[in-house]
Amino acid sequence: MEQRVNIKFCFKLGKTATETHELLVKVYGVEAVRKKCVFEWFKLFRDGKEYVEDEPRSDQPPTSTTPDNIERVRRMLANDRRLSLRMIGEELKISLDSARPAYEGVLKRLLQRIRQVRPQLYQSGQWKLLHDNARPHTAIRVRQFLATRKVTVLEHPPYSPDLASADFLFPRLKGVLKGLRFSDIAQIQQRVTTVLRAIPKEAFADSFQQLYNRCQKCIVANGDYFECQ
């Protein structure tokens, strides 16, 4: 709700949707709403909407922690693992607490996959998890989950999207998937998996090297935000 008020304020000031989103990112970092959401609210304001609250919905369940809502959260995370808790809450109009169990489920599947594919590495504990400081990542139950499994989490600059590891592979995916339409998430997953498997090992190594170089820049900048610079 707070970000919606700020979006309306920028709209009244004559800012563009893109400028507004850039300002939100500077303030909220990884928990800023998506650019698509900003454009949607700009359209509503241009059409005469004055209130930032949601319209009453008769079909909305009395609680957010329903099986249907939890499944919707899981589908969103399957489509975009970088979504923050706030983004999910804004998109699905559910309480923020409803998204935390879904992220814990993502971590469980990640650990299972590492154990299956790289059993020796998993047993050695010589691997580290890199994720940002979004609220579902820093929730107590998530930190306890990682601690009990002795998972080492790399420190991340607060509110900074500079080290979103998936960003270093997305450009390669976008070049192949641009313009394609899919009927469901299963088709997206199948196509993305096919594209990822076709990427040469050298290209993966180059992406990780770029991530390493960005880490060095973050260290030199003392964690200050400098994305796109």
Backbone torsions as a table, in degrees:
resi	resn	phi	psi	omega
1	MET	NA	-39.1	179.9
2	GLU	-60.4	-42.4	-179.4
3	GLN	-69.0	-32.6	177.2
4	ARG	-63.3	-41.6	177.9
5	VAL	-61.2	-42.0	179.0
6	ASN	-66.4	-36.0	177.0
7	ILE	-63.1	-44.0	179.0
8	LYS	-63.8	-39.7	179.3
9	PHE	-60.7	-45.8	178.8
10	CYS	-65.6	-37.0	177.4
11	PHE	-60.5	-44.2	179.4
12	LYS	-65.5	-29.2	179.2
13	LEU	-78.2	-9.4	-179.4
14	GLY	90.7	12.3	177.3
15	LYS	-70.8	154.1	173.9
16	THR	-82.5	165.7	179.2
17	ALA	-63.1	-38.4	179.1
18	THR	-65.1	-45.3	178.0
19	GLU	-61.4	-40.1	179.9
20	THR	-63.2	-43.8	179.6
21	HIS	-63.6	-39.5	178.6
22	GLU	-62.0	-39.3	178.1
23	LEU	-66.8	-40.4	178.6
24	LEU	-62.1	-39.8	179.0
25	VAL	-64.0	-39.3	179.1
26	LYS	-63.3	-34.6	-176.9
27	VAL	-87.1	-47.1	-172.3
28	TYR	-101.7	-9.5	179.1
29	GLY	60.4	-131.5	-175.6
30	VAL	-68.5	-13.2	-179.6
31	GLU	-95.3	6.7	175.3
32	ALA	-66.9	145.7	177.8
33	VAL	-65.4	158.6	-178.7
34	ARG	-69.2	155.7	179.9
35	LYS	-58.6	-37.6	179.2
36	LYS	-57.9	-40.2	179.5
37	CYS	-64.2	-40.3	178.7
38	VAL	-62.4	-44.9	179.5
39	PHE	-62.3	-38.2	179.5
40	GLU	-64.7	-40.5	179.0
41	TRP	-70.6	-35.2	175.5
42	PHE	-60.5	-40.7	178.7
43	LYS	-64.0	-42.2	179.0
44	LEU	-62.7	-42.0	179.5
45	PHE	-66.6	-38.7	177.5
46	ARG	-65.1	-30.1	179.6
47	ASP	-81.8	1.5	174.9
48	GLY	105.9	0.6	179.1
49	LYS	-67.2	133.8	-178.4
50	GLU	-109.7	-29.0	-175.5
51	TYR	-95.1	147.2	179.1
52	VAL	-96.9	-5.5	178.3
53	GLU	-75.8	155.8	176.6
54	ASP	-74.4	150.2	174.8
55	GLU	-68.9	145.9	177.6
56	PRO	-58.3	137.7	180.0
57	ARG	-123.2	119.2	-177.5
58	SER	-71.5	-23.7	-177.2
59	ASP	-91.6	2.9	-178.2
60	GLN	-74.6	127.5	-178.6
61	PRO	-66.9	155.0	-178.2
62	PRO	-67.0	-19.3	177.9
63	THR	-131.9	151.1	-178.2
64	SER	-85.8	-21.3	-175.3
65	THR	-87.8	55.2	176.2
66	THR	-96.6	156.7	177.3
67	PRO	-55.6	-36.6	-179.3
68	ASP	-64.2	-45.5	-179.0
69	ASN	-67.6	-39.3	178.8
70	ILE	-63.9	-38.0	177.4
71	GLU	-66.6	-37.2	177.7
72	ARG	-63.8	-39.6	177.8
73	VAL	-63.4	-43.5	-179.4
74	ARG	-62.2	-38.8	179.7
75	ARG	-66.8	-39.8	178.1
76	MET	-62.7	-42.9	-179.5
77	LEU	-67.8	-32.7	177.5
78	ALA	-67.2	-31.3	-179.2
79	ASN	-81.6	-33.5	-178.8
80	ASP	-149.8	99.6	-176.6
81	ARG	-70.5	-8.7	-177.2
82	ARG	-90.2	-3.0	-178.5
83	LEU	-61.3	135.3	177.4
84	SER	-88.4	168.1	178.6
85	LEU	-59.5	-41.8	-179.0
86	ARG	-64.7	-40.6	179.2
87	MET	-60.8	-43.9	-179.4
88	ILE	-64.3	-43.7	178.9
89	GLY	-61.1	-41.7	179.3
90	GLU	-65.0	-43.7	-174.8
91	GLU	-68.9	-44.4	-174.8
92	LEU	-96.8	-6.2	179.5
93	LYS	57.9	49.0	177.7
94	ILE	-125.0	167.0	179.9
95	SER	-68.4	152.7	-177.8
96	LEU	-64.3	-31.9	-178.2
97	ASP	-64.5	-22.2	-177.1
98	SER	-69.4	-21.7	-175.2
99	ALA	-86.4	-20.2	-174.5
100	ARG	-63.2	-45.1	179.1
101	PRO	-60.2	-32.4	-179.3
102	ALA	-65.5	-40.8	-179.9
103	TYR	-68.3	-36.0	176.4
104	GLU	-61.6	-35.9	176.6
105	GLY	-64.3	-37.3	176.8
106	VAL	-61.4	-43.3	179.9
107	LEU	-65.0	-38.7	178.7
108	LYS	-61.7	-43.7	179.5
109	ARG	-66.8	-34.6	177.7
110	LEU	-62.6	-47.1	-179.2
111	LEU	-64.1	-39.8	178.1
112	GLN	-62.1	-39.9	-178.9
113	ARG	-68.0	-41.3	178.1
114	ILE	-63.0	-41.5	180.0
115	ARG	-63.5	-35.1	-179.4
116	GLN	-75.4	-44.8	-172.7
117	VAL	-85.1	-39.8	-177.6
118	ARG	-127.7	66.4	-175.0
119	PRO	-59.0	-39.3	-179.5
120	GLN	-65.9	-42.3	178.2
121	LEU	-64.6	-40.0	179.8
122	TYR	-62.5	-44.5	-178.5
123	GLN	-68.8	-32.8	-177.5
124	SER	-72.5	-25.8	-176.5
125	GLY	73.3	10.2	-177.8
126	GLN	-88.6	43.9	175.2
127	TRP	-138.1	158.4	-174.5
128	LYS	-132.8	151.4	-180.0
129	LEU	-101.6	129.8	175.3
130	LEU	-114.0	111.6	168.6
131	HIS	-142.6	163.0	-172.8
132	ASP	-82.8	-170.1	-175.8
133	ASN	-97.6	26.0	175.6
134	ALA	-59.2	151.5	-172.4
135	ARG	-57.3	-38.8	178.3
136	PRO	-65.6	-25.3	-179.5
137	HIS	-76.8	-30.0	-176.7
138	THR	-103.2	5.6	178.1
139	ALA	-60.3	148.0	-176.0
140	ILE	-57.6	-44.2	-177.1
141	ARG	-66.0	-31.9	178.2
142	VAL	-71.0	-44.1	179.0
143	ARG	-64.3	-37.9	177.1
144	GLN	-65.9	-39.9	178.3
145	PHE	-59.1	-46.1	-179.3
146	LEU	-69.6	-37.8	-178.8
147	ALA	-66.1	-42.3	-179.1
148	THR	-65.9	-24.0	178.7
149	ARG	-100.2	9.2	175.6
150	LYS	54.7	42.8	177.3
151	VAL	-90.3	123.7	178.1
152	THR	-83.3	124.6	-179.5
153	VAL	-105.2	125.6	177.9
154	LEU	-68.5	140.9	176.5
155	GLU	-65.4	142.5	-176.7
156	HIS	-128.1	137.0	177.1
157	PRO	-57.0	134.6	-178.4
158	PRO	-62.7	135.4	175.0
159	TYR	59.8	20.9	-176.4
160	SER	-106.7	127.9	174.6
161	PRO	-90.3	6.7	-173.7
162	ASP	-61.1	-30.1	-174.3
163	LEU	-109.3	27.1	174.9
164	ALA	-65.9	101.8	-170.2
165	SER	-58.5	-33.3	-178.7
166	ALA	-65.3	-25.2	-179.1
167	ASP	-59.8	-25.5	-176.0
168	PHE	-81.3	-10.3	174.9
169	LEU	-109.4	-23.8	-177.0
170	PHE	-56.3	-41.1	179.8
171	PRO	-56.0	-35.6	178.9
172	ARG	-69.8	-34.2	178.5
173	LEU	-72.9	-41.9	-177.0
174	LYS	-60.2	-37.5	-178.2
175	GLY	-61.4	-30.1	-178.2
176	VAL	-92.9	-35.4	-173.6
177	LEU	-91.9	-9.3	-176.5
178	LYS	-57.6	129.3	177.0
179	GLY	88.1	-9.6	-179.9
180	LEU	-83.7	148.7	177.2
181	ARG	-121.5	142.7	-178.0
182	PHE	-126.5	147.2	-176.8
183	SER	-84.9	-23.5	179.5
184	ASP	-156.1	173.3	-177.2
185	ILE	-65.9	-33.7	-179.5
186	ALA	-59.4	-40.2	178.0
187	GLN	-65.5	-39.5	178.3
188	ILE	-62.3	-47.7	-179.0
189	GLN	-60.7	-42.5	-179.4
190	GLN	-63.5	-44.6	-178.2
191	ARG	-68.3	-43.3	179.5
192	VAL	-62.3	-42.4	178.5
193	THR	-60.5	-42.0	178.8
194	THR	-62.1	-43.7	-179.2
195	VAL	-65.8	-43.7	-179.2
196	LEU	-62.4	-39.7	-179.4
197	ARG	-68.4	-22.6	-179.6
198	ALA	-84.9	-11.0	179.8
199	ILE	-73.8	127.1	-179.7
200	PRO	-61.8	154.0	178.7
201	LYS	-58.9	-35.8	-179.6
202	GLU	-62.4	-36.9	-180.0
203	ALA	-68.4	-39.6	175.5
204	PHE	-62.0	-44.1	179.8
205	ALA	-61.1	-39.0	179.0
206	ASP	-65.2	-39.3	178.9
207	SER	-63.7	-42.2	178.7
208	PHE	-68.1	-32.8	176.7
209	GLN	-65.8	-39.2	177.0
210	GLN	-63.3	-39.6	176.7
211	LEU	-63.0	-42.3	178.2
212	TYR	-61.5	-43.8	179.0
213	ASN	-62.3	-38.9	178.2
214	ARG	-66.5	-36.3	176.1
215	CYS	-59.1	-42.7	179.2
216	GLN	-61.8	-40.6	178.2
217	LYS	-63.7	-40.0	179.0
218	CYS	-63.0	-39.0	179.2
219	ILE	-65.2	-45.5	179.7
220	VAL	-62.8	-36.9	-178.1
221	ALA	-85.5	5.7	-179.3
222	ASN	57.3	33.9	176.1
223	GLY	84.1	1.5	179.9
224	ASP	-65.1	149.8	-178.8
225	TYR	-74.1	128.8	179.2
226	PHE	-145.7	20.5	-177.5
227	GLU	-52.7	141.2	177.8
228	CYS	71.2	7.3	177.3
229	GLN	-94.0	NA	NA
